[in-house]
Amino acid sequence: SIPDMLFDQDMIMQALLNVLNNAIQALKTTTSPRIEIKTRIERRLTIHGKRHPLTALISVIDNGPGIADSIKDTIFYL
């Protein structure tokens, strides 16, 4: 039921691998490490002030220590 979407498969794969590698590194000192990947479709989402009729949401969830507060607001911006 998910509609076809156009995106750069290599860029999405590289970004996802980077986030997963970061999660793996952060979990090295965690007891019972866990990583979960969730995907879903979002409709009518605004990103950086631009409205998109259809987007894919990919979430990587782990039980590591989290991102330092000092870089949280800028970590995913170029």
PQR file with spaces between the fields and no chain letter, atoms N, CA, C, O and H, PARSE charges and radii, in Angstrom:
ATOM       1  N    SER     1       0.811   -1.212    0.000 -0.4000 1.5000
ATOM       2  CA   SER     1       0.000    0.000    0.000 -0.0000 2.0000
ATOM       3  C    SER     1       0.853    1.274    0.000  0.5500 1.7000
ATOM       4  O    SER     1       0.314    2.378   -0.070 -0.5500 1.4000
ATOM       5  N    ILE     2       2.176    1.127    0.078 -0.4000 1.5000
ATOM       6  CA   ILE     2       3.052    2.298    0.065 -0.0000 2.0000
ATOM       7  C    ILE     2       3.282    2.706   -1.385  0.5500 1.7000
ATOM       8  O    ILE     2       3.669    1.877   -2.208 -0.5500 1.4000
ATOM       9  H    ILE     2       2.614    0.230    0.136  0.4000 1.0000
ATOM      10  N    PRO     3       3.047    3.977   -1.705 -0.5600 1.5000
ATOM      11  CA   PRO     3       3.240    4.425   -3.090  0.2800 2.0000
ATOM      12  C    PRO     3       4.719    4.493   -3.465  0.5500 1.7000
ATOM      13  O    PRO     3       5.586    4.582   -2.596 -0.5500 1.4000
ATOM      14  N    ASP     4       4.999    4.449   -4.779 -0.4000 1.5000
ATOM      15  CA   ASP     4       6.366    4.611   -5.259 -0.0000 2.0000
ATOM      16  C    ASP     4       6.890    5.982   -4.860  0.5500 1.7000
ATOM      17  O    ASP     4       6.156    6.970   -4.890 -0.5500 1.4000
ATOM      18  H    ASP     4       4.295    4.376   -5.485  0.4000 1.0000
ATOM      19  N    MET     5       8.170    6.036   -4.483 -0.4000 1.5000
ATOM      20  CA   MET     5       8.791    7.300   -4.097 -0.0000 2.0000
ATOM      21  C    MET     5      10.118    7.425   -4.835  0.5500 1.7000
ATOM      22  O    MET     5      10.805    6.430   -5.066 -0.5500 1.4000
ATOM      23  H    MET     5       8.767    5.233   -4.458  0.4000 1.0000
ATOM      24  N    LEU     6      10.471    8.648   -5.200 -0.4000 1.5000
ATOM      25  CA   LEU     6      11.740    8.906   -5.865 -0.0000 2.0000
ATOM      26  C    LEU     6      12.737    9.442   -4.849  0.5500 1.7000
ATOM      27  O    LEU     6      12.453   10.417   -4.153 -0.5500 1.4000
ATOM      28  H    LEU     6       9.913    9.456   -5.012  0.4000 1.0000
ATOM      29  N    PHE     7      13.912    8.807   -4.759 -0.4000 1.5000
ATOM      30  CA   PHE     7      14.977    9.278   -3.882 -0.0000 2.0000
ATOM      31  C    PHE     7      16.287    8.661   -4.340  0.5500 1.7000
ATOM      32  O    PHE     7      16.300    7.717   -5.129 -0.5500 1.4000
ATOM      33  H    PHE     7      14.143    8.015   -5.324  0.4000 1.0000
ATOM      34  N    ASP     8      17.379    9.201   -3.841 -0.4000 1.5000
ATOM      35  CA   ASP     8      18.698    8.676   -4.175 -0.0000 2.0000
ATOM      36  C    ASP     8      18.998    7.522   -3.232  0.5500 1.7000
ATOM      37  O    ASP     8      19.337    7.735   -2.068 -0.5500 1.4000
ATOM      38  H    ASP     8      17.369    9.969   -3.200  0.4000 1.0000
ATOM      39  N    GLN     9      18.875    6.316   -3.730 -0.4000 1.5000
ATOM      40  CA   GLN     9      19.033    5.115   -2.919 -0.0000 2.0000
ATOM      41  C    GLN     9      20.406    5.054   -2.252  0.5500 1.7000
ATOM      42  O    GLN     9      20.504    4.664   -1.088 -0.5500 1.4000
ATOM      43  H    GLN     9      18.600    6.143   -4.676  0.4000 1.0000
ATOM      44  N    ASP    10      21.464    5.432   -2.966 -0.4000 1.5000
ATOM      45  CA   ASP    10      22.816    5.383   -2.397 -0.0000 2.0000
ATOM      46  C    ASP    10      22.979    6.367   -1.242  0.5500 1.7000
ATOM      47  O    ASP    10      23.611    6.047   -0.236 -0.5500 1.4000
ATOM      48  H    ASP    10      21.385    5.750   -3.910  0.4000 1.0000
ATOM      49  N    MET    11      22.411    7.557   -1.385 -0.4000 1.5000
ATOM      50  CA   MET    11      22.530    8.557   -0.312 -0.0000 2.0000
ATOM      51  C    MET    11      21.748    8.129    0.930  0.5500 1.7000
ATOM      52  O    MET    11      22.228    8.299    2.051 -0.5500 1.4000
ATOM      53  H    MET    11      21.897    7.817   -2.203  0.4000 1.0000
ATOM      54  N    ILE    12      20.562    7.580    0.741 -0.4000 1.5000
ATOM      55  CA   ILE    12      19.767    7.106    1.876 -0.0000 2.0000
ATOM      56  C    ILE    12      20.499    5.962    2.578  0.5500 1.7000
ATOM      57  O    ILE    12      20.575    5.928    3.806 -0.5500 1.4000
ATOM      58  H    ILE    12      20.172    7.441   -0.170  0.4000 1.0000
ATOM      59  N    MET    13      21.031    5.038    1.801 -0.4000 1.5000
ATOM      60  CA   MET    13      21.755    3.904    2.375 -0.0000 2.0000
ATOM      61  C    MET    13      22.974    4.380    3.163  0.5500 1.7000
ATOM      62  O    MET    13      23.219    3.891    4.266 -0.5500 1.4000
ATOM      63  H    MET    13      20.969    5.065    0.803  0.4000 1.0000
ATOM      64  N    GLN    14      23.743    5.325    2.616 -0.4000 1.5000
ATOM      65  CA   GLN    14      24.933    5.824    3.309 -0.0000 2.0000
ATOM      66  C    GLN    14      24.557    6.549    4.595  0.5500 1.7000
ATOM      67  O    GLN    14      25.207    6.363    5.623 -0.5500 1.4000
ATOM      68  H    GLN    14      23.543    5.722    1.720  0.4000 1.0000
ATOM      69  N    ALA    15      23.515    7.372    4.548 -0.4000 1.5000
ATOM      70  CA   ALA    15      23.077    8.084    5.753 -0.0000 2.0000
ATOM      71  C    ALA    15      22.624    7.102    6.829  0.5500 1.7000
ATOM      72  O    ALA    15      22.958    7.263    8.003 -0.5500 1.4000
ATOM      73  H    ALA    15      22.986    7.524    3.713  0.4000 1.0000
ATOM      74  N    LEU    16      21.864    6.089    6.427 -0.4000 1.5000
ATOM      75  CA   LEU    16      21.393    5.099    7.384 -0.0000 2.0000
ATOM      76  C    LEU    16      22.557    4.301    7.978  0.5500 1.7000
ATOM      77  O    LEU    16      22.583    4.041    9.181 -0.5500 1.4000
ATOM      78  H    LEU    16      21.593    5.959    5.473  0.4000 1.0000
ATOM      79  N    LEU    17      23.518    3.915    7.134 -0.4000 1.5000
ATOM      80  CA   LEU    17      24.693    3.204    7.641 -0.0000 2.0000
ATOM      81  C    LEU    17      25.493    4.068    8.618  0.5500 1.7000
ATOM      82  O    LEU    17      25.996    3.558    9.619 -0.5500 1.4000
ATOM      83  H    LEU    17      23.497    4.126    6.157  0.4000 1.0000
ATOM      84  N    ASN    18      25.615    5.361    8.342 -0.4000 1.5000
ATOM      85  CA   ASN    18      26.334    6.264    9.248 -0.0000 2.0000
ATOM      86  C    ASN    18      25.646    6.329   10.612  0.5500 1.7000
ATOM      87  O    ASN    18      26.308    6.258   11.647 -0.5500 1.4000
ATOM      88  H    ASN    18      25.206    5.775    7.528  0.4000 1.0000
ATOM      89  N    VAL    19      24.325    6.463   10.612 -0.4000 1.5000
ATOM      90  CA   VAL    19      23.581    6.541   11.876 -0.0000 2.0000
ATOM      91  C    VAL    19      23.688    5.216   12.626  0.5500 1.7000
ATOM      92  O    VAL    19      23.864    5.207   13.844 -0.5500 1.4000
ATOM      93  H    VAL    19      23.787    6.521    9.771  0.4000 1.0000
ATOM      94  N    LEU    20      23.582    4.103   11.911 -0.4000 1.5000
ATOM      95  CA   LEU    20      23.709    2.797   12.561 -0.0000 2.0000
ATOM      96  C    LEU    20      25.107    2.582   13.135  0.5500 1.7000
ATOM      97  O    LEU    20      25.243    2.053   14.238 -0.5500 1.4000
ATOM      98  H    LEU    20      23.439    4.111   10.921  0.4000 1.0000
ATOM      99  N    ASN    21      26.137    2.981   12.412 -0.4000 1.5000
ATOM     100  CA   ASN    21      27.501    2.872   12.942 -0.0000 2.0000
ATOM     101  C    ASN    21      27.680    3.703   14.201  0.5500 1.7000
ATOM     102  O    ASN    21      28.329    3.264   15.151 -0.5500 1.4000
ATOM     103  H    ASN    21      26.027    3.412   11.516  0.4000 1.0000
ATOM     104  N    ASN    22      27.104    4.910   14.213 -0.4000 1.5000
ATOM     105  CA   ASN    22      27.170    5.751   15.415 -0.0000 2.0000
ATOM     106  C    ASN    22      26.464    5.066   16.583  0.5500 1.7000
ATOM     107  O    ASN    22      26.959    5.083   17.710 -0.5500 1.4000
ATOM     108  H    ASN    22      26.577    5.266   13.442  0.4000 1.0000
ATOM     109  N    ALA    23      25.309    4.465   16.311 -0.4000 1.5000
ATOM     110  CA   ALA    23      24.571    3.771   17.374 -0.0000 2.0000
ATOM     111  C    ALA    23      25.382    2.599   17.911  0.5500 1.7000
ATOM     112  O    ALA    23      25.448    2.391   19.123 -0.5500 1.4000
ATOM     113  H    ALA    23      24.907    4.451   15.396  0.4000 1.0000
ATOM     114  N    ILE    24      25.991    1.843   17.026 -0.4000 1.5000
ATOM     115  CA   ILE    24      26.805    0.696   17.444 -0.0000 2.0000
ATOM     116  C    ILE    24      27.960    1.154   18.327  0.5500 1.7000
ATOM     117  O    ILE    24      28.240    0.533   19.352 -0.5500 1.4000
ATOM     118  H    ILE    24      25.938    2.012   16.042  0.4000 1.0000
ATOM     119  N    GLN    25      28.631    2.233   17.940 -0.4000 1.5000
ATOM     120  CA   GLN    25      29.741    2.754   18.753 -0.0000 2.0000
ATOM     121  C    GLN    25      29.254    3.213   20.121  0.5500 1.7000
ATOM     122  O    GLN    25      29.910    2.969   21.134 -0.5500 1.4000
ATOM     123  H    GLN    25      28.404    2.738   17.107  0.4000 1.0000
ATOM     124  N    ALA    26      28.104    3.876   20.145 -0.4000 1.5000
ATOM     125  CA   ALA    26      27.571    4.387   21.412 -0.0000 2.0000
ATOM     126  C    ALA    26      27.122    3.257   22.333  0.5500 1.7000
ATOM     127  O    ALA    26      27.103    3.423   23.552 -0.5500 1.4000
ATOM     128  H    ALA    26      27.571    4.074   19.322  0.4000 1.0000
ATOM     129  N    LEU    27      26.765    2.121   21.767 -0.4000 1.5000
ATOM     130  CA   LEU    27      26.247    1.009   22.567 -0.0000 2.0000
ATOM     131  C    LEU    27      27.334    0.098   23.131  0.5500 1.7000
ATOM     132  O    LEU    27      27.030   -0.850   23.855 -0.5500 1.4000
ATOM     133  H    LEU    27      26.780    1.986   20.776  0.4000 1.0000
ATOM     134  N    LYS    28      28.583    0.370   22.812 -0.4000 1.5000
ATOM     135  CA   LYS    28      29.668   -0.508   23.268 -0.0000 2.0000
ATOM     136  C    LYS    28      29.739   -0.619   24.784  0.5500 1.7000
ATOM     137  O    LYS    28      30.155   -1.653   25.307 -0.5500 1.4000
ATOM     138  H    LYS    28      28.831    1.140   22.223  0.4000 1.0000
ATOM     139  N    THR    29      29.339    0.424   25.494 -0.4000 1.5000
ATOM     140  CA   THR    29      29.398    0.398   26.959 -0.0000 2.0000
ATOM     141  C    THR    29      28.019    0.193   27.584  0.5500 1.7000
ATOM     142  O    THR    29      27.870    0.308   28.800 -0.5500 1.4000
ATOM     143  H    THR    29      29.001    1.264   25.069  0.4000 1.0000
ATOM     144  N    THR    30      27.023   -0.106   26.772 -0.4000 1.5000
ATOM     145  CA   THR    30      25.650   -0.268   27.253 -0.0000 2.0000
ATOM     146  C    THR    30      25.354   -1.736   27.535  0.5500 1.7000
ATOM     147  O    THR    30      25.665   -2.611   26.726 -0.5500 1.4000
ATOM     148  H    THR    30      27.144   -0.199   25.784  0.4000 1.0000
ATOM     149  N    THR    31      24.753   -1.991   28.682 -0.4000 1.5000
ATOM     150  CA   THR    31      24.319   -3.342   29.009 -0.0000 2.0000
ATOM     151  C    THR    31      23.082   -3.661   28.173  0.5500 1.7000
ATOM     152  O    THR    31      22.184   -2.826   28.066 -0.5500 1.4000
ATOM     153  H    THR    31      24.501   -1.280   29.339  0.4000 1.0000
ATOM     154  N    SER    32      23.019   -4.829   27.591 -0.4000 1.5000
ATOM     155  CA   SER    32      21.904   -5.264   26.740 -0.0000 2.0000
ATOM     156  C    SER    32      21.609   -4.257   25.625  0.5500 1.7000
ATOM     157  O    SER    32      20.506   -3.712   25.572 -0.5500 1.4000
ATOM     158  H    SER    32      23.749   -5.507   27.678  0.4000 1.0000
ATOM     159  N    PRO    33      22.573   -3.998   24.733 -0.5600 1.5000
ATOM     160  CA   PRO    33      22.364   -3.029   23.662  0.2800 2.0000
ATOM     161  C    PRO    33      21.225   -3.451   22.729  0.5500 1.7000
ATOM     162  O    PRO    33      21.008   -4.636   22.478 -0.5500 1.4000
ATOM     163  N    ARG    34      20.499   -2.433   22.219 -0.4000 1.5000
ATOM     164  CA   ARG    34      19.362   -2.694   21.346 -0.0000 2.0000
ATOM     165  C    ARG    34      19.266   -1.592   20.308  0.5500 1.7000
ATOM     166  O    ARG    34      19.355   -0.411   20.644 -0.5500 1.4000
ATOM     167  H    ARG    34      20.675   -1.470   22.423  0.4000 1.0000
ATOM     168  N    ILE    35      19.085   -1.969   19.044 -0.4000 1.5000
ATOM     169  CA   ILE    35      18.853   -1.023   17.953 -0.0000 2.0000
ATOM     170  C    ILE    35      17.584   -1.451   17.233  0.5500 1.7000
ATOM     171  O    ILE    35      17.394   -2.628   16.927 -0.5500 1.4000
ATOM     172  H    ILE    35      19.012   -2.928   18.772  0.4000 1.0000
ATOM     173  N    GLU    36      16.719   -0.480   16.967 -0.4000 1.5000
ATOM     174  CA   GLU    36      15.456   -0.751   16.279 -0.0000 2.0000
ATOM     175  C    GLU    36      15.328    0.233   15.115  0.5500 1.7000
ATOM     176  O    GLU    36      15.604    1.422   15.269 -0.5500 1.4000
ATOM     177  H    GLU    36      16.873    0.476   17.216  0.4000 1.0000
ATOM     178  N    ILE    37      14.910   -0.264   13.958 -0.4000 1.5000
ATOM     179  CA   ILE    37      14.682    0.592   12.785 -0.0000 2.0000
ATOM     180  C    ILE    37      13.200    0.534   12.445  0.5500 1.7000
ATOM     181  O    ILE    37      12.635   -0.548   12.280 -0.5500 1.4000
ATOM     182  H    ILE    37      14.685   -1.230   13.832  0.4000 1.0000
ATOM     183  N    LYS    38      12.569    1.708   12.339 -0.4000 1.5000
ATOM     184  CA   LYS    38      11.155    1.793   11.980 -0.0000 2.0000
ATOM     185  C    LYS    38      11.016    2.658   10.732  0.5500 1.7000
ATOM     186  O    LYS    38      11.721    3.655   10.576 -0.5500 1.4000
ATOM     187  H    LYS    38      13.028    2.587   12.473  0.4000 1.0000
ATOM     188  N    THR    39      10.115    2.275    9.857 -0.4000 1.5000
ATOM     189  CA   THR    39       9.826    3.075    8.668 -0.0000 2.0000
ATOM     190  C    THR    39       8.329    3.324    8.587  0.5500 1.7000
ATOM     191  O    THR    39       7.524    2.489    8.998 -0.5500 1.4000
ATOM     192  H    THR    39       9.543    1.465    9.984  0.4000 1.0000
ATOM     193  N    ARG    40       7.969    4.482    8.053 -0.4000 1.5000
ATOM     194  CA   ARG    40       6.565    4.789    7.814 -0.0000 2.0000
ATOM     195  C    ARG    40       6.459    5.925    6.810  0.5500 1.7000
ATOM     196  O    ARG    40       7.439    6.614    6.528 -0.5500 1.4000
ATOM     197  H    ARG    40       8.624    5.160    7.719  0.4000 1.0000
ATOM     198  N    ILE    41       5.293    6.109    6.290 -0.4000 1.5000
ATOM     199  CA   ILE    41       5.013    7.175    5.336 -0.0000 2.0000
ATOM     200  C    ILE    41       4.352    8.330    6.079  0.5500 1.7000
ATOM     201  O    ILE    41       3.457    8.120    6.897 -0.5500 1.4000
ATOM     202  H    ILE    41       4.496    5.550    6.520  0.4000 1.0000
ATOM     203  N    GLU    42       4.793    9.539    5.792 -0.4000 1.5000
ATOM     204  CA   GLU    42       4.176   10.753    6.338 -0.0000 2.0000
ATOM     205  C    GLU    42       3.596   11.540    5.169  0.5500 1.7000
ATOM     206  O    GLU    42       4.228   11.643    4.117 -0.5500 1.4000
ATOM     207  H    GLU    42       5.520    9.710    5.127  0.4000 1.0000
ATOM     208  N    ARG    43       2.440   12.078    5.336 -0.4000 1.5000
ATOM     209  CA   ARG    43       1.797   12.897    4.297 -0.0000 2.0000
ATOM     210  C    ARG    43       1.726   14.346    4.760  0.5500 1.7000
ATOM     211  O    ARG    43       1.534   14.629    5.942 -0.5500 1.4000
ATOM     212  H    ARG    43       1.926   11.995    6.190  0.4000 1.0000
ATOM     213  N    ARG    44       1.884   15.257    3.803 -0.4000 1.5000
ATOM     214  CA   ARG    44       1.783   16.705    4.042 -0.0000 2.0000
ATOM     215  C    ARG    44       2.704   17.152    5.191  0.5500 1.7000
ATOM     216  O    ARG    44       2.255   17.740    6.175 -0.5500 1.4000
ATOM     217  H    ARG    44       2.040   15.027    2.842  0.4000 1.0000
ATOM     218  N    LEU    45       3.982   16.859    5.039 -0.4000 1.5000
ATOM     219  CA   LEU    45       4.970   17.209    6.056 -0.0000 2.0000
ATOM     220  C    LEU    45       5.761   18.428    5.601  0.5500 1.7000
ATOM     221  O    LEU    45       6.130   18.528    4.431 -0.5500 1.4000
ATOM     222  H    LEU    45       4.347   16.381    4.240  0.4000 1.0000
ATOM     223  N    THR    46       6.023   19.347    6.512 -0.4000 1.5000
ATOM     224  CA   THR    46       6.824   20.529    6.212 -0.0000 2.0000
ATOM     225  C    THR    46       8.239   20.311    6.732  0.5500 1.7000
ATOM     226  O    THR    46       8.447   20.027    7.912 -0.5500 1.4000
ATOM     227  H    THR    46       5.723   19.266    7.462  0.4000 1.0000
ATOM     228  N    ILE    47       9.219   20.452    5.817 -0.4000 1.5000
ATOM     229  CA   ILE    47      10.628   20.301    6.170 -0.0000 2.0000
ATOM     230  C    ILE    47      11.354   21.554    5.724  0.5500 1.7000
ATOM     231  O    ILE    47      11.337   21.901    4.542 -0.5500 1.4000
ATOM     232  H    ILE    47       9.049   20.683    4.859  0.4000 1.0000
ATOM     233  N    HIS    48      11.991   22.233    6.659 -0.4000 1.5000
ATOM     234  CA   HIS    48      12.707   23.485    6.377 -0.0000 2.0000
ATOM     235  C    HIS    48      11.824   24.482    5.621  0.5500 1.7000
ATOM     236  O    HIS    48      12.277   25.135    4.681 -0.5500 1.4000
ATOM     237  H    HIS    48      12.006   21.952    7.619  0.4000 1.0000
ATOM     238  N    GLY    49      10.576   24.589    6.035 -0.4000 1.5000
ATOM     239  CA   GLY    49       9.658   25.565    5.453 -0.0000 2.0000
ATOM     240  C    GLY    49       9.038   25.159    4.133  0.5500 1.7000
ATOM     241  O    GLY    49       8.247   25.920    3.574 -0.5500 1.4000
ATOM     242  H    GLY    49      10.208   24.058    6.798  0.4000 1.0000
ATOM     243  N    LYS    50       9.368   23.992    3.617 -0.4000 1.5000
ATOM     244  CA   LYS    50       8.806   23.529    2.338 -0.0000 2.0000
ATOM     245  C    LYS    50       7.848   22.373    2.606  0.5500 1.7000
ATOM     246  O    LYS    50       8.189   21.415    3.301 -0.5500 1.4000
ATOM     247  H    LYS    50      10.010   23.374    4.070  0.4000 1.0000
ATOM     248  N    ARG    51       6.655   22.477    2.049 -0.4000 1.5000
ATOM     249  CA   ARG    51       5.618   21.457    2.233 -0.0000 2.0000
ATOM     250  C    ARG    51       5.818   20.314    1.242  0.5500 1.7000
ATOM     251  O    ARG    51       5.981   20.549    0.045 -0.5500 1.4000
ATOM     252  H    ARG    51       6.379   23.255    1.484  0.4000 1.0000
ATOM     253  N    HIS    52       5.807   19.075    1.740 -0.4000 1.5000
ATOM     254  CA   HIS    52       5.976   17.896    0.900 -0.0000 2.0000
ATOM     255  C    HIS    52       4.720   17.026    1.013  0.5500 1.7000
ATOM     256  O    HIS    52       4.285   16.708    2.119 -0.5500 1.4000
ATOM     257  H    HIS    52       5.675   18.884    2.713  0.4000 1.0000
ATOM     258  N    PRO    53       4.138   16.642   -0.126 -0.5600 1.5000
ATOM     259  CA   PRO    53       2.902   15.850   -0.066  0.2800 2.0000
ATOM     260  C    PRO    53       3.121   14.432    0.471  0.5500 1.7000
ATOM     261  O    PRO    53       2.220   13.855    1.079 -0.5500 1.4000
ATOM     262  N    LEU    54       4.314   13.870    0.248 -0.4000 1.5000
ATOM     263  CA   LEU    54       4.582   12.505    0.672 -0.0000 2.0000
ATOM     264  C    LEU    54       6.052   12.374    1.056  0.5500 1.7000
ATOM     265  O    LEU    54       6.933   12.752    0.282 -0.5500 1.4000
ATOM     266  H    LEU    54       5.046   14.339   -0.246  0.4000 1.0000
ATOM     267  N    THR    55       6.319   11.845    2.236 -0.4000 1.5000
ATOM     268  CA   THR    55       7.695   11.649    2.686 -0.0000 2.0000
ATOM     269  C    THR    55       7.814   10.273    3.347  0.5500 1.7000
ATOM     270  O    THR    55       6.822    9.689    3.782 -0.5500 1.4000
ATOM     271  H    THR    55       5.604   11.539    2.864  0.4000 1.0000
ATOM     272  N    ALA    56       9.031    9.779    3.409 -0.4000 1.5000
ATOM     273  CA   ALA    56       9.320    8.538    4.137 -0.0000 2.0000
ATOM     274  C    ALA    56      10.018    8.921    5.436  0.5500 1.7000
ATOM     275  O    ALA    56      10.959    9.715    5.430 -0.5500 1.4000
ATOM     276  H    ALA    56       9.837   10.253    3.056  0.4000 1.0000
ATOM     277  N    LEU    57       9.565    8.365    6.532 -0.4000 1.5000
ATOM     278  CA   LEU    57      10.167    8.614    7.837 -0.0000 2.0000
ATOM     279  C    LEU    57      10.899    7.342    8.258  0.5500 1.7000
ATOM     280  O    LEU    57      10.291    6.278    8.382 -0.5500 1.4000
ATOM     281  H    LEU    57       8.801    7.720    6.537  0.4000 1.0000
ATOM     282  N    ILE    58      12.207    7.460    8.476 -0.4000 1.5000
ATOM     283  CA   ILE    58      13.023    6.335    8.920 -0.0000 2.0000
ATOM     284  C    ILE    58      13.570    6.692   10.302  0.5500 1.7000
ATOM     285  O    ILE    58      14.287    7.681   10.458 -0.5500 1.4000
ATOM     286  H    ILE    58      12.700    8.324    8.375  0.4000 1.0000
ATOM     287  N    SER    59      13.229    5.890   11.289 -0.4000 1.5000
ATOM     288  CA   SER    59      13.680    6.130   12.660 -0.0000 2.0000
ATOM     289  C    SER    59      14.658    5.048   13.078  0.5500 1.7000
ATOM     290  O    SER    59      14.408    3.860   12.871 -0.5500 1.4000
ATOM     291  H    SER    59      12.646    5.087   11.162  0.4000 1.0000
ATOM     292  N    VAL    60      15.775    5.462   13.669 -0.4000 1.5000
ATOM     293  CA   VAL    60      16.736    4.538   14.263 -0.0000 2.0000
ATOM     294  C    VAL    60      16.709    4.806   15.766  0.5500 1.7000
ATOM     295  O    VAL    60      17.029    5.904   16.221 -0.5500 1.4000
ATOM     296  H    VAL    60      15.978    6.426   13.837  0.4000 1.0000
ATOM     297  N    ILE    61      16.325    3.793   16.519 -0.4000 1.5000
ATOM     298  CA   ILE    61      16.147    3.944   17.964 -0.0000 2.0000
ATOM     299  C    ILE    61      17.111    2.988   18.658  0.5500 1.7000
ATOM     300  O    ILE    61      17.166    1.801   18.335 -0.5500 1.4000
ATOM     301  H    ILE    61      16.064    2.901   16.150  0.4000 1.0000
ATOM     302  N    ASP    62      17.867    3.519   19.614 -0.4000 1.5000
ATOM     303  CA   ASP    62      18.751    2.650   20.392 -0.0000 2.0000
ATOM     304  C    ASP    62      18.649    3.029   21.864  0.5500 1.7000
ATOM     305  O    ASP    62      18.057    4.049   22.217 -0.5500 1.4000
ATOM     306  H    ASP    62      17.822    4.483   19.877  0.4000 1.0000
ATOM     307  N    ASN    63      19.223    2.210   22.698 -0.4000 1.5000
ATOM     308  CA   ASN    63      19.191    2.487   24.139 -0.0000 2.0000
ATOM     309  C    ASN    63      20.553    2.937   24.657  0.5500 1.7000
ATOM     310  O    ASN    63      20.940    2.631   25.785 -0.5500 1.4000
ATOM     311  H    ASN    63      19.704    1.382   22.412  0.4000 1.0000
ATOM     312  N    GLY    64      21.274    3.675   23.804 -0.4000 1.5000
ATOM     313  CA   GLY    64      22.574    4.226   24.184 -0.0000 2.0000
ATOM     314  C    GLY    64      22.423    5.498   25.003  0.5500 1.7000
ATOM     315  O    GLY    64      21.310    5.862   25.381 -0.5500 1.4000
ATOM     316  H    GLY    64      20.960    3.923   22.887  0.4000 1.0000
ATOM     317  N    PRO    65      23.538    6.182   25.283 -0.5600 1.5000
ATOM     318  CA   PRO    65      23.526    7.361   26.147  0.2800 2.0000
ATOM     319  C    PRO    65      22.890    8.598   25.514  0.5500 1.7000
ATOM     320  O    PRO    65      22.561    9.540   26.235 -0.5500 1.4000
ATOM     321  N    GLY    66      22.708    8.629   24.210 -0.4000 1.5000
ATOM     322  CA   GLY    66      22.082    9.779   23.553 -0.0000 2.0000
ATOM     323  C    GLY    66      23.107   10.772   23.036  0.5500 1.7000
ATOM     324  O    GLY    66      24.310   10.626   23.251 -0.5500 1.4000
ATOM     325  H    GLY    66      22.975    7.864   23.624  0.4000 1.0000
ATOM     326  N    ILE    67      22.603   11.778   22.352 -0.4000 1.5000
ATOM     327  CA   ILE    67      23.440   12.818   21.753 -0.0000 2.0000
ATOM     328  C    ILE    67      23.695   13.905   22.791  0.5500 1.7000
ATOM     329  O    ILE    67      22.781   14.303   23.514 -0.5500 1.4000
ATOM     330  H    ILE    67      21.625   11.897   22.177  0.4000 1.0000
ATOM     331  N    ALA    68      24.919   14.378   22.865 -0.4000 1.5000
ATOM     332  CA   ALA    68      25.273   15.439   23.829 -0.0000 2.0000
ATOM     333  C    ALA    68      24.423   16.678   23.578  0.5500 1.7000
ATOM     334  O    ALA    68      24.197   17.063   22.431 -0.5500 1.4000
ATOM     335  H    ALA    68      25.662   14.055   22.278  0.4000 1.0000
ATOM     336  N    ASP    69      23.959   17.295   24.647 -0.4000 1.5000
ATOM     337  CA   ASP    69      23.125   18.496   24.536 -0.0000 2.0000
ATOM     338  C    ASP    69      23.804   19.605   23.735  0.5500 1.7000
ATOM     339  O    ASP    69      23.128   20.383   23.062 -0.5500 1.4000
ATOM     340  H    ASP    69      24.143   16.982   25.579  0.4000 1.0000
ATOM     341  N    SER    70      25.126   19.685   23.800 -0.4000 1.5000
ATOM     342  CA   SER    70      25.855   20.765   23.125 -0.0000 2.0000
ATOM     343  C    SER    70      25.763   20.696   21.606  0.5500 1.7000
ATOM     344  O    SER    70      25.981   21.706   20.937 -0.5500 1.4000
ATOM     345  H    SER    70      25.676   19.053   24.347  0.4000 1.0000
ATOM     346  N    ILE    71      25.442   19.523   21.039 -0.4000 1.5000
ATOM     347  CA   ILE    71      25.374   19.421   19.578 -0.0000 2.0000
ATOM     348  C    ILE    71      23.994   18.971   19.065  0.5500 1.7000
ATOM     349  O    ILE    71      23.810   18.841   17.855 -0.5500 1.4000
ATOM     350  H    ILE    71      25.265   18.703   21.582  0.4000 1.0000
ATOM     351  N    LYS    72      23.038   18.734   19.946 -0.4000 1.5000
ATOM     352  CA   LYS    72      21.721   18.237   19.555 -0.0000 2.0000
ATOM     353  C    LYS    72      21.032   19.104   18.500  0.5500 1.7000
ATOM     354  O    LYS    72      20.423   18.575   17.571 -0.5500 1.4000
ATOM     355  H    LYS    72      23.188   18.839   20.929  0.4000 1.0000
ATOM     356  N    ASP    73      21.120   20.415   18.632 -0.4000 1.5000
ATOM     357  CA   ASP    73      20.376   21.306   17.749 -0.0000 2.0000
ATOM     358  C    ASP    73      20.985   21.433   16.352  0.5500 1.7000
ATOM     359  O    ASP    73      20.335   21.957   15.448 -0.5500 1.4000
ATOM     360  H    ASP    73      21.615   20.845   19.386  0.4000 1.0000
ATOM     361  N    THR    74      22.203   20.971   16.162 -0.4000 1.5000
ATOM     362  CA   THR    74      22.856   21.182   14.873 -0.0000 2.0000
ATOM     363  C    THR    74      23.391   19.913   14.223  0.5500 1.7000
ATOM     364  O    THR    74      23.991   19.985   13.150 -0.5500 1.4000
ATOM     365  H    THR    74      22.732   20.545   16.896  0.4000 1.0000
ATOM     366  N    ILE    75      23.193   18.767   14.834 -0.4000 1.5000
ATOM     367  CA   ILE    75      23.856   17.545   14.370 -0.0000 2.0000
ATOM     368  C    ILE    75      23.487   17.129   12.952  0.5500 1.7000
ATOM     369  O    ILE    75      24.337   16.580   12.251 -0.5500 1.4000
ATOM     370  H    ILE    75      22.705   18.708   15.705  0.4000 1.0000
ATOM     371  N    PHE    76      22.264   17.365   12.498 -0.4000 1.5000
ATOM     372  CA   PHE    76      21.869   16.912   11.167 -0.0000 2.0000
ATOM     373  C    PHE    76      21.817   18.015   10.132  0.5500 1.7000
ATOM     374  O    PHE    76      21.288   17.804    9.041 -0.5500 1.4000
ATOM     375  H    PHE    76      21.574   17.811   13.067  0.4000 1.0000
ATOM     376  N    TYR    77      22.348   19.182   10.440 -0.4000 1.5000
ATOM     377  CA   TYR    77      22.362   20.295    9.471 -0.0000 2.0000
ATOM     378  C    TYR    77      23.725   20.408    8.823  0.5500 1.7000
ATOM     379  O    TYR    77      24.747   20.149    9.458 -0.5500 1.4000
ATOM     380  H    TYR    77      22.777   19.354   11.327  0.4000 1.0000
ATOM     381  N    LEU    78      23.738   20.793    7.565 -0.4000 1.5000
ATOM     382  CA   LEU    78      25.003   20.980    6.830 -0.0000 2.0000
ATOM     383  C    LEU    78      25.594   22.332    7.126  0.5500 1.7000
ATOM     384  O    LEU    78      26.655   22.670    6.601 -0.5500 1.4000
ATOM     385  H    LEU    78      22.908   21.003    7.050  0.4000 1.0000
